[in-house]
Amino acid sequence: MIPNVVIGAVLGAVAGFAWQRLVGCSTGACPLMSNPWVSTAYGLVAGILIATSAR
């Protein structure tokens, strides 16, 4: 079985990347959403935090 933390990390990373692609910052002025690596990492961390708090 896959642990909840791994599932949360993957879902968070996908959500962070999708958010950057669909909503992101078109001008590049916002540091979080202008770079897909940063938004993916932010989503990954958020997914891990949500998965660990759900226990």
Backbone as CSV, one residue per row, in Angstrom:
resi,resn,N_x,N_y,N_z,CA_x,CA_y,CA_z,C_x,C_y,C_z
1,MET,0.826,-1.195,0.000,0.000,0.000,0.000,0.861,1.245,0.000
2,ILE,0.359,2.242,-0.644,1.066,3.518,-0.694,0.645,4.357,0.512
3,PRO,1.612,4.890,1.259,1.264,5.717,2.421,0.536,7.004,2.007
4,ASN,-0.258,7.506,2.917,-1.020,8.728,2.654,-0.127,9.921,2.346
5,VAL,1.058,9.944,2.922,1.966,11.074,2.705,2.409,11.121,1.242
6,VAL,2.677,9.965,0.661,3.100,9.917,-0.743,1.953,10.348,-1.654
7,ILE,0.767,9.880,-1.361,-0.401,10.272,-2.155,-0.641,11.773,-2.031
8,GLY,-0.546,12.305,-0.827,-0.716,13.734,-0.625,0.343,14.549,-1.342
9,ALA,1.587,14.058,-1.327,2.673,14.763,-2.001,2.451,14.801,-3.506
10,VAL,2.067,13.685,-4.077,1.836,13.627,-5.522,0.647,14.492,-5.921
11,LEU,-0.448,14.378,-5.188,-1.625,15.195,-5.509,-1.342,16.687,-5.331
12,GLY,-0.597,17.029,-4.296,-0.248,18.427,-4.075,0.647,18.977,-5.163
13,ALA,1.618,18.181,-5.594,2.514,18.621,-6.664,1.754,18.807,-7.972
14,VAL,0.868,17.885,-8.280,0.064,18.011,-9.497,-0.845,19.229,-9.414
15,ALA,-1.441,19.455,-8.250,-2.311,20.615,-8.078,-1.528,21.926,-8.188
16,GLY,-0.331,21.967,-7.617,0.492,23.167,-7.721,0.899,23.461,-9.148
17,PHE,1.270,22.427,-9.899,1.637,22.613,-11.298,0.430,23.034,-12.132
18,ALA,-0.710,22.387,-11.886,-1.927,22.735,-12.623,-2.360,24.164,-12.328
19,TRP,-2.238,24.569,-11.078,-2.613,25.937,-10.711,-1.733,26.954,-11.448
20,GLN,-0.449,26.665,-11.543,0.466,27.576,-12.249,0.109,27.635,-13.721
21,ARG,-0.236,26.518,-14.334,-0.557,26.490,-15.758,-1.912,27.114,-16.057
22,LEU,-2.904,26.867,-15.203,-4.258,27.333,-15.485,-4.526,28.747,-14.994
23,VAL,-3.994,29.100,-13.834,-4.287,30.396,-13.226,-3.077,31.302,-13.254
24,GLY,-1.897,30.738,-13.124,-0.607,31.416,-13.005,-0.528,32.896,-13.329
25,CYS,0.642,33.409,-13.250,0.905,34.831,-13.443,1.463,35.042,-14.848
26,SER,0.752,35.785,-15.660,1.184,35.980,-17.046,2.295,37.016,-17.177
27,THR,2.402,37.931,-16.219,3.411,38.986,-16.319,4.752,38.580,-15.718
28,GLY,4.765,37.579,-14.868,5.991,37.154,-14.204,6.304,37.974,-12.965
29,ALA,5.378,38.820,-12.544,5.600,39.688,-11.393,5.386,38.976,-10.059
30,CYS,4.589,37.933,-10.048,4.333,37.216,-8.793,5.317,36.057,-8.675
31,PRO,6.124,36.039,-7.632,7.203,35.049,-7.540,6.721,33.610,-7.381
32,LEU,5.580,33.402,-6.769,5.113,32.035,-6.543,4.563,31.406,-7.822
33,MET,3.788,32.132,-8.561,3.106,31.555,-9.716,3.818,31.764,-11.049
34,SER,4.905,32.503,-11.081,5.584,32.729,-12.354,6.518,31.582,-12.716
35,ASN,6.896,30.755,-11.764,7.833,29.658,-11.995,7.137,28.331,-11.691
36,PRO,7.053,27.412,-12.670,6.364,26.149,-12.410,7.062,25.282,-11.364
37,TRP,8.375,25.389,-11.221,9.095,24.602,-10.215,8.707,25.049,-8.809
38,VAL,8.582,26.339,-8.613,8.235,26.865,-7.286,6.798,26.496,-6.925
39,SER,5.883,26.657,-7.859,4.489,26.335,-7.559,4.295,24.836,-7.332
40,THR,5.039,24.005,-8.059,4.965,22.562,-7.852,5.516,22.189,-6.478
41,ALA,6.628,22.787,-6.090,7.213,22.516,-4.771,6.280,22.992,-3.660
42,TYR,5.679,24.144,-3.838,4.743,24.668,-2.852,3.549,23.721,-2.710
43,GLY,3.007,23.234,-3.826,1.902,22.282,-3.789,2.296,20.975,-3.138
44,LEU,3.512,20.525,-3.398,4.020,19.294,-2.793,4.058,19.417,-1.274
45,VAL,4.611,20.503,-0.784,4.695,20.719,0.667,3.295,20.845,1.271
46,ALA,2.415,21.562,0.603,1.054,21.707,1.099,0.346,20.347,1.138
47,GLY,0.563,19.511,0.110,-0.042,18.184,0.090,0.469,17.302,1.215
48,ILE,1.762,17.387,1.501,2.335,16.619,2.612,1.760,17.090,3.942
49,LEU,1.662,18.383,4.128,1.116,18.912,5.380,-0.348,18.517,5.579
50,ILE,-1.118,18.563,4.509,-2.528,18.170,4.609,-2.640,16.674,4.892
51,ALA,-1.810,15.874,4.238,-1.878,14.414,4.440,-1.465,14.023,5.854
52,THR,-0.483,14.713,6.422,-0.060,14.360,7.771,-1.023,14.883,8.836
53,SER,-1.757,15.931,8.535,-2.685,16.464,9.527,-4.005,15.682,9.515
54,ALA,-4.242,14.885,8.507,-5.500,14.146,8.402,-5.523,12.893,9.271
55,ARG,-4.444,12.570,9.918,-4.394,11.347,10.728,-5.120,11.483,11.985
